[in-house]
Amino acid sequence: MPATELARIDLRGRTPSTAELRAALPRGGVDVDSVLHTVRPVVEAVRDRGAEAALEFGEKFDGVRPAAVRVPPAELTRALDALDPAVRTALEVSIERARKVHADQRRSDTTTQVVPGGTVTERWVPVDRVGLYVPGGNAVYPSSVVMNVVPAQLAQVGSLVVTSPPQQQFGGLPHPTILAAAELLGVAEVWAVGGAQAIALLSYGGTDTDGIDGTAVGGSDLVPVDLITGPGNIYVTAAKRLCRGMVGIDAEAGPTEVAILADDSADPVHVAADLISQAEHDVLAASVLVTDSVALADAVDEAVTEQVALTKHSERVATALSGKQSGIVLVDDLAQGLRVVDAYAAEHLEIQTLDAAKVAARVRSAGAIFVGPWAPVSLGDYCAGSNHVLPTAGCARHSSGLSVQTFLRGIHVIDYSEAALRDVAPHVLALADAEDLPAHGAAVRLRFEPLEAGAR
């Protein structure tokens, strides 16, 4: 296999503006608008015809048509019973650590006494029902079941459904490892539907078909959800965009990405391995190294070539690393490097420098930060306890990853006494007049004055 050399962007000796930085940095992503015309008829058909349309599209796109959307509970139990014990143990560790981290995210209601007789309480109320999408493309993602389900459960969501594409080799069921992970987490409702049709069915609901072997699964309601979370391909993302408003969504997730900020203390073998680990996901995955060391950059190039030749998905990895979304950015020093990674706002950011914790504390924009040589992104994908559903495509500048907060709504409860309202009434009236909204003022004034006086 020929050398896999990442493109280089040299920012040394330059002080680009924020806008120039954003334009100069490697960035791939997908054009969601380009597939909206393809996805819209799918969403509309499922909206109008429910499960029947969803199953038809599954047969067209996935090559298999399940007898029903709902997976019979016995299949979940069977999948867990047949699961490789080592995988089961690994999933149990992942679940335990994720629960430990996410349990500390649960918010408490707070009441503020603004004035005597006037309080504002912020109540945190979980979403009633959520749909958790688990992809089924180049790889199998039981870890995504964990990352979506754990925070939803700890937020005390009332009802949740996991949906994942039907697999031809498993008789129209989702991959058995997905089913086993759902069973391990106590998820009772799993749908065998994927792609845009899954997002539409979660949004609009419907009635299931006759079921497998005429079991009681058939004929049951497929209750629509209030919120959809979980990553997916461009068609899933387009469907999320089209259904947003009918339901809430966590984000429009793009291809995965990793940025590594490293100096000459970093081990090039480790850096190369971590770049490759994310490139393994998808040909559109982004792997970016930011460094002030040309020697490290050269050594990483050599290590990448050597490791790509040995990895299972070498063609996919090589395509991702040679794409416009990947590359090596050379900077004058770590201060400039920090400016670069903040402008890039990576989904995953590794800090492999001297005093890595101190450098990491200066980062302002990243989905998740992995500190030092012993915290690779792969750890966060599975067993760190953190969540791996994170903002992509620069959205970490303004958005967070999936957490318990994703599934909670803050509701303000305003409770004022007559005296407290009377005290503040002149200020409400002044602001209502300033905004030329006299009825706003009247709604307060008429509580204390007769109608005739209020009408003057």
N, C-alpha and C positions, 0 to 999 in steps of 0.2 A: 504494500500500500504506500502511495506517495506521502511525503511529509504533510502533516496537517498544521499549517501555520496560520495563526490568527492575524487579522489585519491590525495595523498599528495606527494610532492617532497620537501625534506628538504635540502636546500643549506646553512644552517647556519654553520658557522665555516669553510666554504670552500671558495676558491677563484678560481673558474673554469675559464679556458680560454674562449675566445669567441666561439671557436669551440666546446668546452665541453658544454657550455651553450646551444648552438643551438641543440646539440644532446640530452641534458637532458630535455629540456622543452617539455610540451605536444604539440603534433602536429599531426593532422589527415590528412585531405586533400584527394584527389582522385588520382587514377592512370590513367591519361588520356591515356597513351600508351596502356592500357589494352583494350580500346574500339575502338581504331583507326581502327582495322580490321572490326569492325561492321559498323563504320560510313563512311569509305571510299567508299563502294559501294553506299551508299545513296547520297553522294556528287557527285560521278561520274554519277549516274543516273539522278540527277537533272541538272547537267552540260549538259548532252546529250539530255534530253527530257523536261527540263524546268518545267513549271507549272503542266503538266500532272503527272510527276513523283512525284512532291512535294505533290500533292493532294492524290496520291495513298499511299504515306507514312503516310500522315495525317490520312487517313482511317485506316491504319494498326496500327499505334501507338496511335492515339487519339480516335479511334472508330467512326469517323465521317468524311464525305467528303463534304465539301462545294461545291456549284455549281460553284464557282469561287474563285480565290485568293483574289481579291480586295473586300473589304467591301463596299457596296453601301453607298453613303453619307447620304441617308435618314436614314440608320440604326444608324449612329452616332448621328444624330439629335434626333431620337427616344430615344436612350439610355440616352442622356442628359436630355430630357424632363421627363423621368421616374425616374431619379436619386433621391434618398432620399435627401431632402433639407439640412439636417445636413451634409451629406457627400459632397454635392456640396459646401457648405460654407467652410468646412474643406479643400477641394481641392483648393478653391480660395485663402484661407489664405496661404496654402503651396506654390502655384504658385507665389503669391505676394512676399513672403519672399525670395523664391529662385531667383526670378528675381532681387530683390534688391541686394542680395549678388553677383550674377553672373554678373550683369551689371558692377560692379567695376573691373572685371577681364579682360575686353576687352583691348587688347594692342594697342598701337599707333605705327605707322611707325616712325623709327628713322634714321636720316642721320648723318654720322660721316665724317668730313673732315679729311682724313688721312694726306694729304699734300695739298698744293695749287694745284688745278686742279685734285685732286684725292679724290673721295668720295666712301663710301660704305653705301648703304641704306638697312635697313632690313624692308621689307614689310611683313605684316601679312595678309595672304589671306585665306579666309575660304574654307574648303573642298566643292566641288561642290554638292555632293549628299551623304547623310548618311542614314544608316539603323539602327533603334533603336529597339533592341529586348527586349520584355517584357515577362517574364516567366509566366507560368500558371500551376503550380504544386500543392503543398500543400496549397497554399494561392493565393489570388488575389492581384495584385500589381499595382494599379493605381498610387501609389507614384513613382514607377519606370518610368512611363510615364512622370511624372513631372520632375524627376531628369535627364532624358535623353534629353527631348525636350527643356527645358528651356535654358541650355547652348548652344545647337545647334542653337536655334533661335537667341540668343544674339551674337553668333559668326557670324550671318548673313549667315548661310548655305543656299545655293540656293534652295535645294530640300531635303525633308526628308520623310521617310516612317517609320511608326511604324508597327511592326509585332508581333503577339501574337497567341498562339495555338488556333485552333477552339475548341469549347466546345460542347459536345454532347447535353447537356441540354439546349443549346441556339441555336439549329438548325444549328450548324456548324460555328457560329460566335464566335469571341473572347468574353470573359466575358463582359457584358454590362457596367460594371464600368470602364473597360479599354477603351471601345469605348467612354463613356461619358467624361473621362479625356482627350482623344485625341480631342474631339470636343471642350471642354472647352479651350484647348490650341490653337485651330485653325488649327489642323492637318487635312488635307483633305484626305491623302492617308494612309489607314490601310490595312494590309494583314492578312488574316485568315490562317496563317501557322506558325507552331512552330517547335522546335527541330532542329536537324541537317539539315533537309530539308529546313528550313527557312534560315539558314545561307548560304546554297548553292544557294538558289534562289536569295537571296540578292546579292550574289557574281557574279552569272552568268546571272541572268535575264531570260526573256522568254516572252511568249505571253499568256495572260490569256485565260481561257475557256469561254464558252458561257454566263456565268453570271446567276444570280438569276432571274428566270422568264424571261430570254431573255433580260434583261435590257442592257443599253449601257455600263455597266461595262465590259461585255465580249469582247474579241478580242483586248483589249487594251494592249499596251506594258507594261511589268513589267521591268522597266529600272534598270539595275544593279547599285549598289552603289559604292562609293569609300572608305567608312569607315563604320565599324559596331561597335556599342557600346551596352552595356547592359549585365547583368549577365544571367546565365542559368545553366542547369545541366551539368553533365559530357559529355553528347552527344553533347550539344551545344558548350562546350569548345573544344571538339575534332574537331568538324567541323570548328571552328574558326582557330584552328591550321592548319588544312588541307588547308583552303582557304586563309590563311595569305600570302600575296604577290600578289595574285589576288586582294585582298582588304586589307586595313589597319584594325587593330582591336585595341580596347582599352586595353584589357588585357585578360589573361586566368583566369577568376574568379573561385575561389574555394568556398567551403562552408563558410558561414559567421562565424565571430569570434569576441569575446569581451575579452579584458583583463582589469582587474580592479586592480589598485595599491592603496592599502588602509592601513591605520594605525588604531590604536585603537580608533580614533575619529569617524570612519565611523559607520553608522547605519547598523547592519547586515541584517535587514529586507530589506533595500534599496539595499544592495549589492546582496542579494539572488534574489530579484526581477529582477535585471538587468542581472544577469547570466542566469536566466530562460527565460527572454525575447528574448535572442538570441538563446538559445537552442530550442525555439519554432519553429524556421524556418525549422529545418532539423535534422534528427538523426545524421548527420555528423557535425553539428554546434559545434563550440568550445567555451567553457566558462572557463576562467582562472582567478583565484584570486591570486594576488601577495601581500603578507603581512608580516610584521614583528611582528604580534600579533597572538599568538596561541589562545588567548581568542577570538579574532574576528573570526578566522578560525572555531573554535568550534561552535560559535554562528551562523555563516553563514550556517554550515552544518545543524543545527537544523532548521533554518529558511527555508532552501531549502526543507527539507523533508516536512515541514508543507505546504509550498506554492505549491509544485509540486502536492500534493494530491488534491488541490483545483482548479488547472488550467485545462482548457478544454483539451489541448493536452498533458495530463500527461504522457502517454506512450512514445510519441515522445521526450518529454523533458527529461524524466528519462534516455532514451537510450543515448541521446546526452551528458548528464552530467556524465554518468558512462563510456563513451567511452574514448579511449586513448588520444583523443584530448582535453579533459577537465581535470581540476584539480586545486589544491591549491598549490602554491609554497611559502614555508616559507623562509624568508631571515633575515639576521642579522639586517638590518636597511634600511631606504629609499634610501640611496646611492646605496646599493646593489640591492634594488628593481628597481631603475632606470636602472641599468645595465641590469637587467633581462628583463624589458619591452622593452628596446632598442634592445636586442638580439631577442626577440620574434617578434617585429615589427607588432603589432596587427592592424587589419583592424579598429577596434574601441577600443580606450583606454580611460577608465575612471580614473580620479584622485580623490580619495575620502580620502583626508588627511588634516591635518592642513596646512594652507598656500598653498592650492591646486593650485592656480594660479602660485605661485613661483615654486612649484614642476613641474607643467606642462611645464613651460618655459625651463626646463632642458631636456625635452624629445627630442630625436633626430629622432626617427623612429616610426611613427604611421600613419595610413591612416587619422584618425580624432581623436582629443583629446577632451574629455568632462570633463569640469573642475567643481569640487565641487558637492555637494549633489543634486543640483537643475538642473543639465544638464545630464539626463540619455540618453542612446543611443537611446531610443524610440523617443526622441525629434528630434534628427538628422535624424531619419528614415523618419520623416514626416514634421515637421514645424519649424526647427531651421533656415532654409535658406541655410544651408550647403548642400553639395551633398552626397548622401548615396551610390553612386557607387564608391567603394573604393578598394585599393589593398589588396589582401588576401595572406595567406601562406607565410608570411615574405617578400612579395614584397614591403611593405612600406619602406624597407631599401633603395630602389632605385627608386620607382615609386610613382606617385601621384594619387589621385582620379580624377574622371571625372570633367571637368571644361570647361570653354570657350576655354582655350588653347588646349584642346583635339581636337577641330574642326578647329583649325587654323594651317597654315603652314608658317614658317618663310622663306622668300626668300631673299637672298642677291642680291642686284643690284649694280654692280661695274661699275663706270664711271670714267675713267682716261683720261686726256688730253695727247697730244703727249709729252709735256714737262715733265709731271709727270711720264710717262712711261720711257722716256729717262733717267730721274734721277735715277730710281730704277733698270734699266736694268742690270747694272753690278752685282747686288745682285741676280737677277733672274738667270743670266748666271752661276754664281758661284754655286748656289744650284743645277741647272740642271746638271752641270758637276759632282758635288759631288754625285748625284744620278745616274750618267751614263745614262742620258736621253737627249742626244744632240739635239733631235728634239724639245724638250721643249725650249731649249736655242735659237734654230734657229728661232722659231716662234716669238721671240722678236727681235733677231739680224737682221732678214731680213726686219724689218720695218724701219731700219736706215741704212742698208748697202746693196749694190748691191748683187745679187745672187752669183756672183763669189766670192766675199769676204766672204759671209756667208758660202760658201761651203768649204773654206779652213780649 
